[in-house]
Each structure stands twice: as structure tokens, then as C-alpha cells.
Amino acid sequence: MIKSSCINSKDIQEEWESILSKRFNHAYTIAFSVETDNDKMNVTNEELLHALKKRVSEIESGHDCDMIEACGLPFDTYKNP
């Protein structure tokens, strides 16, 4: 933190750069199920997309659970450069 007795424009600039640079990238997964006649190796893109849209719709409506519960914790995180 900047001490109030020695504030100058360079200190302020460095402090803002420090604050603004604290950006993170978090990778999440969302669980959903697909009902299909196909085995697991032959599920189509359309079936996956339909099931994912249905899951998101359920979450948005509050029907099943909230987004935090659906996604859990991120599986990967890094600080943006």
C-alpha cells in the first residue's frame, strides 16, 4: 500500500497497475446428462448441444440448482500476465 506521507504520481500509477493486473483465468466444467439411443462413442453434436442447453435452462430457472453448485470449484486457475 502507498503511505499517505509520500504519495506521488508514480506511486499512484504503480498502485493502480498492481490492482488492475490482479486478473485471473478460472476454468470450470458443468455437468449435464444426455439421453440418447446412441452408445457413448456415437453421441452427436446436436444431442450434446441440446442437453447442454437444457441444463443451462434448468439452472437459470432455479429448477435444479444454482450455477455454483452446477460447476463446483475451478479445475484450473492462473493469473493473467
N, CA, C and O atoms as a Maestro MAE file, in Angstrom:
{
 s_m_m2io_version
 :::
 2.0.0
}

f_m_ct {
 s_m_title
 :::
 protein
 m_atom[324] {
  # First column is atom index #
  i_m_mmod_type
  r_m_x_coord
  r_m_y_coord
  r_m_z_coord
  i_m_residue_number
  s_m_chain_name
  s_m_pdb_residue_name
  s_m_pdb_atom_name
  i_m_atomic_number
  :::
  1 25 0.835 -1.184 0.000 1 A "MET " " N  " 7
  2 3 0.000 0.000 0.000 1 A "MET " " CA " 6
  3 2 0.874 1.240 0.000 1 A "MET " " C  " 6
  4 15 2.008 1.221 0.479 1 A "MET " " O  " 8
  5 25 0.339 2.299 -0.535 2 A "ILE " " N  " 7
  6 3 1.051 3.566 -0.571 2 A "ILE " " CA " 6
  7 2 0.843 4.293 0.752 2 A "ILE " " C  " 6
  8 15 -0.283 4.394 1.239 2 A "ILE " " O  " 8
  9 25 1.924 4.797 1.329 3 A "LYS " " N  " 7
  10 3 1.828 5.589 2.553 3 A "LYS " " CA " 6
  11 2 1.427 7.006 2.182 3 A "LYS " " C  " 6
  12 15 1.952 7.573 1.224 3 A "LYS " " O  " 8
  13 25 0.504 7.576 2.931 4 A "SER " " N  " 7
  14 3 -0.022 8.893 2.580 4 A "SER " " CA " 6
  15 2 1.024 9.996 2.639 4 A "SER " " C  " 6
  16 15 0.860 11.019 1.974 4 A "SER " " O  " 8
  17 25 2.082 9.827 3.404 5 A "SER " " N  " 7
  18 3 3.085 10.875 3.531 5 A "SER " " CA " 6
  19 2 4.008 10.983 2.326 5 A "SER " " C  " 6
  20 15 4.745 11.962 2.209 5 A "SER " " O  " 8
  21 25 3.988 10.015 1.440 6 A "CYS " " N  " 7
  22 3 4.923 10.047 0.314 6 A "CYS " " CA " 6
  23 2 4.242 9.743 -1.014 6 A "CYS " " C  " 6
  24 15 4.823 9.063 -1.860 6 A "CYS " " O  " 8
  25 25 3.042 10.224 -1.211 7 A "ILE " " N  " 7
  26 3 2.301 9.961 -2.444 7 A "ILE " " CA " 6
  27 2 2.831 10.833 -3.566 7 A "ILE " " C  " 6
  28 15 2.981 12.045 -3.411 7 A "ILE " " O  " 8
  29 25 3.114 10.202 -4.700 8 A "ASN " " N  " 7
  30 3 3.424 10.940 -5.920 8 A "ASN " " CA " 6
  31 2 2.762 10.222 -7.079 8 A "ASN " " C  " 6
  32 15 2.240 9.120 -6.909 8 A "ASN " " O  " 8
  33 25 2.775 10.827 -8.247 9 A "SER " " N  " 7
  34 3 2.054 10.252 -9.380 9 A "SER " " CA " 6
  35 2 2.592 8.891 -9.789 9 A "SER " " C  " 6
  36 15 1.827 8.040 -10.241 9 A "SER " " O  " 8
  37 25 3.884 8.669 -9.640 10 A "LYS " " N  " 7
  38 3 4.461 7.362 -9.983 10 A "LYS " " CA " 6
  39 2 3.937 6.289 -9.033 10 A "LYS " " C  " 6
  40 15 3.613 5.183 -9.465 10 A "LYS " " O  " 8
  41 25 3.851 6.612 -7.736 11 A "ASP " " N  " 7
  42 3 3.311 5.663 -6.763 11 A "ASP " " CA " 6
  43 2 1.858 5.319 -7.077 11 A "ASP " " C  " 6
  44 15 1.453 4.159 -7.007 11 A "ASP " " O  " 8
  45 25 1.092 6.333 -7.419 12 A "ILE " " N  " 7
  46 3 -0.320 6.110 -7.739 12 A "ILE " " CA " 6
  47 2 -0.441 5.226 -8.976 12 A "ILE " " C  " 6
  48 15 -1.240 4.290 -8.994 12 A "ILE " " O  " 8
  49 25 0.337 5.513 -9.995 13 A "GLN " " N  " 7
  50 3 0.320 4.708 -11.214 13 A "GLN " " CA " 6
  51 2 0.683 3.257 -10.925 13 A "GLN " " C  " 6
  52 15 0.012 2.347 -11.412 13 A "GLN " " O  " 8
  53 25 1.726 3.029 -10.145 14 A "GLU " " N  " 7
  54 3 2.144 1.664 -9.801 14 A "GLU " " CA " 6
  55 2 1.071 0.947 -8.998 14 A "GLU " " C  " 6
  56 15 0.833 -0.242 -9.207 14 A "GLU " " O  " 8
  57 25 0.424 1.654 -8.084 15 A "GLU " " N  " 7
  58 3 -0.640 1.046 -7.275 15 A "GLU " " CA " 6
  59 2 -1.810 0.624 -8.160 15 A "GLU " " C  " 6
  60 15 -2.333 -0.479 -8.003 15 A "GLU " " O  " 8
  61 25 -2.225 1.482 -9.080 16 A "TRP " " N  " 7
  62 3 -3.320 1.138 -9.991 16 A "TRP " " CA " 6
  63 2 -2.942 -0.019 -10.895 16 A "TRP " " C  " 6
  64 15 -3.762 -0.905 -11.134 16 A "TRP " " O  " 8
  65 25 -1.729 -0.030 -11.397 17 A "GLU " " N  " 7
  66 3 -1.287 -1.144 -12.242 17 A "GLU " " CA " 6
  67 2 -1.319 -2.447 -11.463 17 A "GLU " " C  " 6
  68 15 -1.690 -3.490 -12.003 17 A "GLU " " O  " 8
  69 25 -0.929 -2.389 -10.189 18 A "SER " " N  " 7
  70 3 -0.961 -3.578 -9.340 18 A "SER " " CA " 6
  71 2 -2.389 -4.076 -9.138 18 A "SER " " C  " 6
  72 15 -2.656 -5.276 -9.217 18 A "SER " " O  " 8
  73 25 -3.300 -3.145 -8.877 19 A "ILE " " N  " 7
  74 3 -4.706 -3.508 -8.669 19 A "ILE " " CA " 6
  75 2 -5.300 -4.086 -9.947 19 A "ILE " " C  " 6
  76 15 -5.957 -5.127 -9.919 19 A "ILE " " O  " 8
  77 25 -5.067 -3.407 -11.063 20 A "LEU " " N  " 7
  78 3 -5.660 -3.834 -12.323 20 A "LEU " " CA " 6
  79 2 -5.061 -5.123 -12.865 20 A "LEU " " C  " 6
  80 15 -5.713 -5.839 -13.626 20 A "LEU " " O  " 8
  81 25 -3.840 -5.421 -12.483 21 A "SER " " N  " 7
  82 3 -3.188 -6.624 -13.005 21 A "SER " " CA " 6
  83 2 -3.606 -7.888 -12.269 21 A "SER " " C  " 6
  84 15 -3.222 -8.988 -12.669 21 A "SER " " O  " 8
  85 25 -4.374 -7.754 -11.216 22 A "LYS " " N  " 7
  86 3 -4.812 -8.925 -10.453 22 A "LYS " " CA " 6
  87 2 -6.048 -9.529 -11.106 22 A "LYS " " C  " 6
  88 15 -7.141 -9.527 -10.539 22 A "LYS " " O  " 8
  89 25 -5.844 -10.039 -12.299 23 A "ARG " " N  " 7
  90 3 -6.891 -10.704 -13.047 23 A "ARG " " CA " 6
  91 2 -6.541 -12.182 -13.152 23 A "ARG " " C  " 6
  92 15 -5.385 -12.544 -13.368 23 A "ARG " " O  " 8
  93 25 -7.538 -13.018 -12.999 24 A "PHE " " N  " 7
  94 3 -7.321 -14.452 -13.032 24 A "PHE " " CA " 6
  95 2 -8.180 -15.091 -14.112 24 A "PHE " " C  " 6
  96 15 -9.218 -14.551 -14.498 24 A "PHE " " O  " 8
  97 25 -7.744 -16.229 -14.587 25 A "ASN " " N  " 7
  98 3 -8.497 -17.032 -15.522 25 A "ASN " " CA " 6
  99 2 -8.820 -18.346 -14.817 25 A "ASN " " C  " 6
  100 15 -7.918 -19.095 -14.442 25 A "ASN " " O  " 8
  101 25 -10.100 -18.619 -14.639 26 A "HIS " " N  " 7
  102 3 -10.552 -19.834 -13.960 26 A "HIS " " CA " 6
  103 2 -11.273 -20.730 -14.962 26 A "HIS " " C  " 6
  104 15 -12.165 -20.265 -15.672 26 A "HIS " " O  " 8
  105 25 -10.906 -21.981 -15.028 27 A "ALA " " N  " 7
  106 3 -11.560 -22.933 -15.918 27 A "ALA " " CA " 6
  107 2 -12.518 -23.815 -15.109 27 A "ALA " " C  " 6
  108 15 -12.129 -24.425 -14.113 27 A "ALA " " O  " 8
  109 25 -13.757 -23.866 -15.551 28 A "TYR " " N  " 7
  110 3 -14.798 -24.654 -14.881 28 A "TYR " " CA " 6
  111 2 -15.340 -25.727 -15.829 28 A "TYR " " C  " 6
  112 15 -15.176 -25.656 -17.047 28 A "TYR " " O  " 8
  113 25 -15.975 -26.696 -15.236 29 A "THR " " N  " 7
  114 3 -16.760 -27.659 -16.005 29 A "THR " " CA " 6
  115 2 -18.199 -27.558 -15.526 29 A "THR " " C  " 6
  116 15 -18.462 -27.073 -14.426 29 A "THR " " O  " 8
  117 25 -19.108 -28.008 -16.337 30 A "ILE " " N  " 7
  118 3 -20.514 -28.080 -15.939 30 A "ILE " " CA " 6
  119 2 -21.009 -29.481 -16.296 30 A "ILE " " C  " 6
  120 15 -20.820 -29.958 -17.415 30 A "ILE " " O  " 8
  121 25 -21.632 -30.112 -15.341 31 A "ALA " " N  " 7
  122 3 -22.115 -31.473 -15.559 31 A "ALA " " CA " 6
  123 2 -23.519 -31.442 -16.158 31 A "ALA " " C  " 6
  124 15 -24.369 -30.651 -15.751 31 A "ALA " " O  " 8
  125 25 -23.735 -32.306 -17.117 32 A "PHE " " N  " 7
  126 3 -25.058 -32.479 -17.704 32 A "PHE " " CA " 6
  127 2 -25.135 -33.892 -18.258 32 A "PHE " " C  " 6
  128 15 -24.114 -34.535 -18.505 32 A "PHE " " O  " 8
  129 25 -26.343 -34.358 -18.446 33 A "SER " " N  " 7
  130 3 -26.520 -35.710 -18.979 33 A "SER " " CA " 6
  131 2 -27.227 -35.652 -20.325 33 A "SER " " C  " 6
  132 15 -27.953 -34.706 -20.633 33 A "SER " " O  " 8
  133 25 -26.992 -36.692 -21.115 34 A "VAL " " N  " 7
  134 3 -27.570 -36.785 -22.451 34 A "VAL " " CA " 6
  135 2 -28.364 -38.084 -22.535 34 A "VAL " " C  " 6
  136 15 -27.834 -39.167 -22.286 34 A "VAL " " O  " 8
  137 25 -29.642 -37.959 -22.888 35 A "GLU " " N  " 7
  138 3 -30.448 -39.154 -23.143 35 A "GLU " " CA " 6
  139 2 -30.447 -39.393 -24.648 35 A "GLU " " C  " 6
  140 15 -30.833 -38.525 -25.432 35 A "GLU " " O  " 8
  141 25 -30.009 -40.576 -25.031 36 A "THR " " N  " 7
  142 3 -29.863 -40.872 -26.452 36 A "THR " " CA " 6
  143 2 -29.989 -42.373 -26.696 36 A "THR " " C  " 6
  144 15 -29.860 -43.180 -25.776 36 A "THR " " O  " 8
  145 25 -30.239 -42.721 -27.931 37 A "ASP " " N  " 7
  146 3 -30.230 -44.127 -28.335 37 A "ASP " " CA " 6
  147 2 -28.828 -44.565 -28.730 37 A "ASP " " C  " 6
  148 15 -28.583 -45.755 -28.928 37 A "ASP " " O  " 8
  149 25 -27.912 -43.621 -28.845 38 A "ASN " " N  " 7
  150 3 -26.538 -43.922 -29.261 38 A "ASN " " CA " 6
  151 2 -25.677 -44.346 -28.076 38 A "ASN " " C  " 6
  152 15 -25.919 -43.937 -26.940 38 A "ASN " " O  " 8
  153 25 -24.666 -45.172 -28.354 39 A "ASP " " N  " 7
  154 3 -23.711 -45.503 -27.301 39 A "ASP " " CA " 6
  155 2 -22.800 -44.289 -27.082 39 A "ASP " " C  " 6
  156 15 -22.866 -43.311 -27.827 39 A "ASP " " O  " 8
  157 25 -21.952 -44.365 -26.055 40 A "LYS " " N  " 7
  158 3 -21.149 -43.200 -25.668 40 A "LYS " " CA " 6
  159 2 -20.183 -42.726 -26.750 40 A "LYS " " C  " 6
  160 15 -19.776 -41.565 -26.735 40 A "LYS " " O  " 8
  161 25 -19.814 -43.581 -27.670 41 A "MET " " N  " 7
  162 3 -18.884 -43.199 -28.730 41 A "MET " " CA " 6
  163 2 -19.586 -42.533 -29.914 41 A "MET " " C  " 6
  164 15 -18.927 -42.002 -30.809 41 A "MET " " O  " 8
  165 25 -20.908 -42.559 -29.922 42 A "ASN " " N  " 7
  166 3 -21.647 -42.057 -31.085 42 A "ASN " " CA " 6
  167 2 -22.672 -40.974 -30.746 42 A "ASN " " C  " 6
  168 15 -23.589 -40.725 -31.529 42 A "ASN " " O  " 8
  169 25 -22.526 -40.337 -29.602 43 A "VAL " " N  " 7
  170 3 -23.403 -39.220 -29.265 43 A "VAL " " CA " 6
  171 2 -23.093 -38.090 -30.242 43 A "VAL " " C  " 6
  172 15 -21.928 -37.782 -30.495 43 A "VAL " " O  " 8
  173 25 -24.126 -37.483 -30.781 44 A "THR " " N  " 7
  174 3 -23.929 -36.459 -31.803 44 A "THR " " CA " 6
  175 2 -23.724 -35.071 -31.190 44 A "THR " " C  " 6
  176 15 -24.067 -34.830 -30.033 44 A "THR " " O  " 8
  177 25 -23.163 -34.175 -31.982 45 A "ASN " " N  " 7
  178 3 -23.009 -32.777 -31.562 45 A "ASN " " CA " 6
  179 2 -24.358 -32.169 -31.200 45 A "ASN " " C  " 6
  180 15 -24.471 -31.442 -30.214 45 A "ASN " " O  " 8
  181 25 -25.372 -32.465 -31.993 46 A "GLU " " N  " 7
  182 3 -26.704 -31.926 -31.760 46 A "GLU " " CA " 6
  183 2 -27.271 -32.414 -30.430 46 A "GLU " " C  " 6
  184 15 -27.874 -31.640 -29.686 46 A "GLU " " O  " 8
  185 25 -27.074 -33.702 -30.130 47 A "GLU " " N  " 7
  186 3 -27.554 -34.246 -28.858 47 A "GLU " " CA " 6
  187 2 -26.849 -33.584 -27.681 47 A "GLU " " C  " 6
  188 15 -27.483 -33.245 -26.681 47 A "GLU " " O  " 8
  189 25 -25.538 -33.401 -27.800 48 A "LEU " " N  " 7
  190 3 -24.782 -32.737 -26.735 48 A "LEU " " CA " 6
  191 2 -25.247 -31.299 -26.537 48 A "LEU " " C  " 6
  192 15 -25.474 -30.864 -25.407 48 A "LEU " " O  " 8
  193 25 -25.386 -30.574 -27.621 49 A "LEU " " N  " 7
  194 3 -25.808 -29.177 -27.530 49 A "LEU " " CA " 6
  195 2 -27.205 -29.057 -26.938 49 A "LEU " " C  " 6
  196 15 -27.453 -28.195 -26.095 49 A "LEU " " O  " 8
  197 25 -28.115 -29.915 -27.375 50 A "HIS " " N  " 7
  198 3 -29.480 -29.901 -26.835 50 A "HIS " " CA " 6
  199 2 -29.467 -30.155 -25.325 50 A "HIS " " C  " 6
  200 15 -30.138 -29.454 -24.567 50 A "HIS " " O  " 8
  201 25 -28.708 -31.149 -24.900 51 A "ALA " " N  " 7
  202 3 -28.644 -31.484 -23.471 51 A "ALA " " CA " 6
  203 2 -27.991 -30.358 -22.668 51 A "ALA " " C  " 6
  204 15 -28.430 -30.058 -21.557 51 A "ALA " " O  " 8
  205 25 -26.964 -29.742 -23.209 52 A "LEU " " N  " 7
  206 3 -26.301 -28.637 -22.511 52 A "LEU " " CA " 6
  207 2 -27.237 -27.436 -22.378 52 A "LEU " " C  " 6
  208 15 -27.308 -26.818 -21.316 52 A "LEU " " O  " 8
  209 25 -27.949 -27.108 -23.447 53 A "LYS " " N  " 7
  210 3 -28.908 -26.003 -23.389 53 A "LYS " " CA " 6
  211 2 -30.011 -26.284 -22.369 53 A "LYS " " C  " 6
  212 15 -30.442 -25.384 -21.647 53 A "LYS " " O  " 8
  213 25 -30.463 -27.532 -22.315 54 A "LYS " " N  " 7
  214 3 -31.488 -27.913 -21.342 54 A "LYS " " CA " 6
  215 2 -30.958 -27.730 -19.923 54 A "LYS " " C  " 6
  216 15 -31.673 -27.231 -19.055 54 A "LYS " " O  " 8
  217 25 -29.714 -28.127 -19.681 55 A "ARG " " N  " 7
  218 3 -29.112 -27.995 -18.347 55 A "ARG " " CA " 6
  219 2 -28.981 -26.530 -17.954 55 A "ARG " " C  " 6
  220 15 -29.314 -26.158 -16.828 55 A "ARG " " O  " 8
  221 25 -28.502 -25.702 -18.864 56 A "VAL " " N  " 7
  222 3 -28.360 -24.268 -18.580 56 A "VAL " " CA " 6
  223 2 -29.730 -23.660 -18.286 56 A "VAL " " C  " 6
  224 15 -29.865 -22.842 -17.376 56 A "VAL " " O  " 8
  225 25 -30.731 -24.052 -19.045 57 A "SER " " N  " 7
  226 3 -32.087 -23.551 -18.825 57 A "SER " " CA " 6
  227 2 -32.589 -23.938 -17.434 57 A "SER " " C  " 6
  228 15 -33.206 -23.123 -16.748 57 A "SER " " O  " 8
  229 25 -32.327 -25.168 -17.022 58 A "GLU " " N  " 7
  230 3 -32.733 -25.615 -15.684 58 A "GLU " " CA " 6
  231 2 -32.039 -24.796 -14.604 58 A "GLU " " C  " 6
  232 15 -32.659 -24.423 -13.608 58 A "GLU " " O  " 8
  233 25 -30.763 -24.519 -14.797 59 A "ILE " " N  " 7
  234 3 -30.011 -23.733 -13.814 59 A "ILE " " CA " 6
  235 2 -30.550 -22.310 -13.758 59 A "ILE " " C  " 6
  236 15 -30.749 -21.761 -12.674 59 A "ILE " " O  " 8
  237 25 -30.787 -21.709 -14.923 60 A "GLU " " N  " 7
  238 3 -31.299 -20.338 -14.969 60 A "GLU " " CA " 6
  239 2 -32.659 -20.211 -14.297 60 A "GLU " " C  " 6
  240 15 -32.956 -19.188 -13.680 60 A "GLU " " O  " 8
  241 25 -33.479 -21.237 -14.414 61 A "SER " " N  " 7
  242 3 -34.818 -21.188 -13.814 61 A "SER " " CA " 6
  243 2 -34.796 -21.513 -12.325 61 A "SER " " C  " 6
  244 15 -35.807 -21.353 -11.641 61 A "SER " " O  " 8
  245 25 -33.661 -21.965 -11.823 62 A "GLY " " N  " 7
  246 3 -33.586 -22.351 -10.424 62 A "GLY " " CA " 6
  247 2 -34.235 -23.689 -10.153 62 A "GLY " " C  " 6
  248 15 -34.407 -24.081 -8.999 62 A "GLY " " O  " 8
  249 25 -34.599 -24.394 -11.219 63 A "HIS " " N  " 7
  250 3 -35.296 -25.684 -11.106 63 A "HIS " " CA " 6
  251 2 -34.465 -26.726 -10.370 63 A "HIS " " C  " 6
  252 15 -34.964 -27.401 -9.470 63 A "HIS " " O  " 8
  253 25 -33.210 -26.854 -10.749 64 A "ASP " " N  " 7
  254 3 -32.375 -27.931 -10.220 64 A "ASP " " CA " 6
  255 2 -31.409 -27.440 -9.149 64 A "ASP " " C  " 6
  256 15 -31.356 -27.994 -8.051 64 A "ASP " " O  " 8
  257 25 -30.653 -26.409 -9.469 65 A "CYS " " N  " 7
  258 3 -29.656 -25.898 -8.544 65 A "CYS " " CA " 6
  259 2 -29.127 -24.571 -9.067 65 A "CYS " " C  " 6
  260 15 -29.533 -24.111 -10.135 65 A "CYS " " O  " 8
  261 25 -28.223 -23.960 -8.317 66 A "ASP " " N  " 7
  262 3 -27.646 -22.721 -8.829 66 A "ASP " " CA " 6
  263 2 -26.344 -23.007 -9.564 66 A "ASP " " C  " 6
  264 15 -25.840 -24.130 -9.543 66 A "ASP " " O  " 8
  265 25 -25.815 -21.997 -10.203 67 A "MET " " N  " 7
  266 3 -24.643 -22.151 -11.063 67 A "MET " " CA " 6
  267 2 -23.419 -22.628 -10.280 67 A "MET " " C  " 6
  268 15 -22.662 -23.466 -10.771 67 A "MET " " O  " 8
  269 25 -23.218 -22.108 -9.078 68 A "ILE " " N  " 7
  270 3 -22.066 -22.521 -8.269 68 A "ILE " " CA " 6
  271 2 -22.140 -24.019 -7.969 68 A "ILE " " C  " 6
  272 15 -21.133 -24.724 -8.035 68 A "ILE " " O  " 8
  273 25 -23.323 -24.487 -7.645 69 A "GLU " " N  " 7
  274 3 -23.485 -25.918 -7.368 69 A "GLU " " CA " 6
  275 2 -23.252 -26.755 -8.625 69 A "GLU " " C  " 6
  276 15 -22.666 -27.835 -8.555 69 A "GLU " " O  " 8
  277 25 -23.707 -26.258 -9.765 70 A "ALA " " N  " 7
  278 3 -23.568 -26.996 -11.022 70 A "ALA " " CA " 6
  279 2 -22.126 -27.077 -11.485 70 A "ALA " " C  " 6
  280 15 -21.719 -28.069 -12.089 70 A "ALA " " O  " 8
  281 25 -21.358 -26.047 -11.208 71 A "CYS " " N  " 7
  282 3 -19.975 -26.005 -11.693 71 A "CYS " " CA " 6
  283 2 -18.939 -26.429 -10.665 71 A "CYS " " C  " 6
  284 15 -17.890 -26.957 -11.034 71 A "CYS " " O  " 8
  285 25 -19.209 -26.212 -9.399 72 A "GLY " " N  " 7
  286 3 -18.209 -26.515 -8.376 72 A "GLY " " CA " 6
  287 2 -17.028 -25.569 -8.457 72 A "GLY " " C  " 6
  288 15 -17.144 -24.453 -8.964 72 A "GLY " " O  " 8
  289 25 -15.907 -26.019 -7.961 73 A "LEU " " N  " 7
  290 3 -14.696 -25.212 -7.988 73 A "LEU " " CA " 6
  291 2 -14.014 -25.311 -9.345 73 A "LEU " " C  " 6
  292 15 -14.204 -26.292 -10.064 73 A "LEU " " O  " 8
  293 25 -13.228 -24.312 -9.699 74 A "PRO " " N  " 7
  294 3 -12.500 -24.402 -10.969 74 A "PRO " " CA " 6
  295 2 -11.494 -25.538 -10.931 74 A "PRO " " C  " 6
  296 15 -10.932 -25.838 -9.878 74 A "PRO " " O  " 8
  297 25 -11.262 -26.171 -12.075 75 A "PHE " " N  " 7
  298 3 -10.264 -27.254 -12.130 75 A "PHE " " CA " 6
  299 2 -8.885 -26.728 -12.492 75 A "PHE " " C  " 6
  300 15 -7.892 -27.447 -12.389 75 A "PHE " " O  " 8
  301 25 -8.827 -25.463 -12.918 76 A "ASP " " N  " 7
  302 3 -7.547 -24.856 -13.252 76 A "ASP " " CA " 6
  303 2 -7.685 -23.344 -13.109 76 A "ASP " " C  " 6
  304 15 -8.713 -22.767 -13.464 76 A "ASP " " O  " 8
  305 25 -6.641 -22.713 -12.587 77 A "THR " " N  " 7
  306 3 -6.627 -21.262 -12.429 77 A "THR " " CA " 6
  307 2 -5.227 -20.755 -12.671 77 A "THR " " C  " 6
  308 15 -4.249 -21.371 -12.249 77 A "THR " " O  " 8
  309 25 -5.136 -19.629 -13.353 78 A "TYR " " N  " 7
  310 3 -3.838 -18.966 -13.476 78 A "TYR " " CA " 6
  311 2 -4.046 -17.463 -13.488 78 A "TYR " " C  " 6
  312 15 -5.113 -16.965 -13.845 78 A "TYR " " O  " 8
  313 25 -3.001 -16.755 -13.089 79 A "LYS " " N  " 7
  314 3 -3.028 -15.308 -13.092 79 A "LYS " " CA " 6
  315 2 -2.698 -14.839 -14.499 79 A "LYS " " C  " 6
  316 15 -1.709 -15.266 -15.093 79 A "LYS " " O  " 8
  317 25 -3.535 -13.957 -15.024 80 A "ASN " " N  " 7
  318 3 -3.283 -13.409 -16.352 80 A "ASN " " CA " 6
  319 2 -1.996 -12.604 -16.329 80 A "ASN " " C  " 6
  320 15 -1.697 -11.934 -15.340 80 A "ASN " " O  " 8
  321 25 -1.231 -12.667 -17.415 81 A "PRO " " N  " 7
  322 3 0.020 -11.905 -17.443 81 A "PRO " " CA " 6
  323 2 -0.216 -10.404 -17.476 81 A "PRO " " C  " 6
  324 15 0.741 -9.629 -17.501 81 A "PRO " " O  " 8
  :::
 }
 m_bond[323] {
  # First column is bond index #
  i_m_from
  i_m_to
  i_m_order
  :::
  1 1 2 1
  2 2 3 1
  3 3 4 2
  4 3 5 1
  5 5 6 1
  6 6 7 1
  7 7 8 2
  8 7 9 1
  9 9 10 1
  10 10 11 1
  11 11 12 2
  12 11 13 1
  13 13 14 1
  14 14 15 1
  15 15 16 2
  16 15 17 1
  17 17 18 1
  18 18 19 1
  19 19 20 2
  20 19 21 1
  21 21 22 1
  22 22 23 1
  23 23 24 2
  24 23 25 1
  25 25 26 1
  26 26 27 1
  27 27 28 2
  28 27 29 1
  29 29 30 1
  30 30 31 1
  31 31 32 2
  32 31 33 1
  33 33 34 1
  34 34 35 1
  35 35 36 2
  36 35 37 1
  37 37 38 1
  38 38 39 1
  39 39 40 2
  40 39 41 1
  41 41 42 1
  42 42 43 1
  43 43 44 2
  44 43 45 1
  45 45 46 1
  46 46 47 1
  47 47 48 2
  48 47 49 1
  49 49 50 1
  50 50 51 1
  51 51 52 2
  52 51 53 1
  53 53 54 1
  54 54 55 1
  55 55 56 2
  56 55 57 1
  57 57 58 1
  58 58 59 1
  59 59 60 2
  60 59 61 1
  61 61 62 1
  62 62 63 1
  63 63 64 2
  64 63 65 1
  65 65 66 1
  66 66 67 1
  67 67 68 2
  68 67 69 1
  69 69 70 1
  70 70 71 1
  71 71 72 2
  72 71 73 1
  73 73 74 1
  74 74 75 1
  75 75 76 2
  76 75 77 1
  77 77 78 1
  78 78 79 1
  79 79 80 2
  80 79 81 1
  81 81 82 1
  82 82 83 1
  83 83 84 2
  84 83 85 1
  85 85 86 1
  86 86 87 1
  87 87 88 2
  88 87 89 1
  89 89 90 1
  90 90 91 1
  91 91 92 2
  92 91 93 1
  93 93 94 1
  94 94 95 1
  95 95 96 2
  96 95 97 1
  97 97 98 1
  98 98 99 1
  99 99 100 2
  100 99 101 1
  101 101 102 1
  102 102 103 1
  103 103 104 2
  104 103 105 1
  105 105 106 1
  106 106 107 1
  107 107 108 2
  108 107 109 1
  109 109 110 1
  110 110 111 1
  111 111 112 2
  112 111 113 1
  113 113 114 1
  114 114 115 1
  115 115 116 2
  116 115 117 1
  117 117 118 1
  118 118 119 1
  119 119 120 2
  120 119 121 1
  121 121 122 1
  122 122 123 1
  123 123 124 2
  124 123 125 1
  125 125 126 1
  126 126 127 1
  127 127 128 2
  128 127 129 1
  129 129 130 1
  130 130 131 1
  131 131 132 2
  132 131 133 1
  133 133 134 1
  134 134 135 1
  135 135 136 2
  136 135 137 1
  137 137 138 1
  138 138 139 1
  139 139 140 2
  140 139 141 1
  141 141 142 1
  142 142 143 1
  143 143 144 2
  144 143 145 1
  145 145 146 1
  146 146 147 1
  147 147 148 2
  148 147 149 1
  149 149 150 1
  150 150 151 1
  151 151 152 2
  152 151 153 1
  153 153 154 1
  154 154 155 1
  155 155 156 2
  156 155 157 1
  157 157 158 1
  158 158 159 1
  159 159 160 2
  160 159 161 1
  161 161 162 1
  162 162 163 1
  163 163 164 2
  164 163 165 1
  165 165 166 1
  166 166 167 1
  167 167 168 2
  168 167 169 1
  169 169 170 1
  170 170 171 1
  171 171 172 2
  172 171 173 1
  173 173 174 1
  174 174 175 1
  175 175 176 2
  176 175 177 1
  177 177 178 1
  178 178 179 1
  179 179 180 2
  180 179 181 1
  181 181 182 1
  182 182 183 1
  183 183 184 2
  184 183 185 1
  185 185 186 1
  186 186 187 1
  187 187 188 2
  188 187 189 1
  189 189 190 1
  190 190 191 1
  191 191 192 2
  192 191 193 1
  193 193 194 1
  194 194 195 1
  195 195 196 2
  196 195 197 1
  197 197 198 1
  198 198 199 1
  199 199 200 2
  200 199 201 1
  201 201 202 1
  202 202 203 1
  203 203 204 2
  204 203 205 1
  205 205 206 1
  206 206 207 1
  207 207 208 2
  208 207 209 1
  209 209 210 1
  210 210 211 1
  211 211 212 2
  212 211 213 1
  213 213 214 1
  214 214 215 1
  215 215 216 2
  216 215 217 1
  217 217 218 1
  218 218 219 1
  219 219 220 2
  220 219 221 1
  221 221 222 1
  222 222 223 1
  223 223 224 2
  224 223 225 1
  225 225 226 1
  226 226 227 1
  227 227 228 2
  228 227 229 1
  229 229 230 1
  230 230 231 1
  231 231 232 2
  232 231 233 1
  233 233 234 1
  234 234 235 1
  235 235 236 2
  236 235 237 1
  237 237 238 1
  238 238 239 1
  239 239 240 2
  240 239 241 1
  241 241 242 1
  242 242 243 1
  243 243 244 2
  244 243 245 1
  245 245 246 1
  246 246 247 1
  247 247 248 2
  248 247 249 1
  249 249 250 1
  250 250 251 1
  251 251 252 2
  252 251 253 1
  253 253 254 1
  254 254 255 1
  255 255 256 2
  256 255 257 1
  257 257 258 1
  258 258 259 1
  259 259 260 2
  260 259 261 1
  261 261 262 1
  262 262 263 1
  263 263 264 2
  264 263 265 1
  265 265 266 1
  266 266 267 1
  267 267 268 2
  268 267 269 1
  269 269 270 1
  270 270 271 1
  271 271 272 2
  272 271 273 1
  273 273 274 1
  274 274 275 1
  275 275 276 2
  276 275 277 1
  277 277 278 1
  278 278 279 1
  279 279 280 2
  280 279 281 1
  281 281 282 1
  282 282 283 1
  283 283 284 2
  284 283 285 1
  285 285 286 1
  286 286 287 1
  287 287 288 2
  288 287 289 1
  289 289 290 1
  290 290 291 1
  291 291 292 2
  292 291 293 1
  293 293 294 1
  294 294 295 1
  295 295 296 2
  296 295 297 1
  297 297 298 1
  298 298 299 1
  299 299 300 2
  300 299 301 1
  301 301 302 1
  302 302 303 1
  303 303 304 2
  304 303 305 1
  305 305 306 1
  306 306 307 1
  307 307 308 2
  308 307 309 1
  309 309 310 1
  310 310 311 1
  311 311 312 2
  312 311 313 1
  313 313 314 1
  314 314 315 1
  315 315 316 2
  316 315 317 1
  317 317 318 1
  318 318 319 1
  319 319 320 2
  320 319 321 1
  321 321 322 1
  322 322 323 1
  323 323 324 2
  :::
 }
}
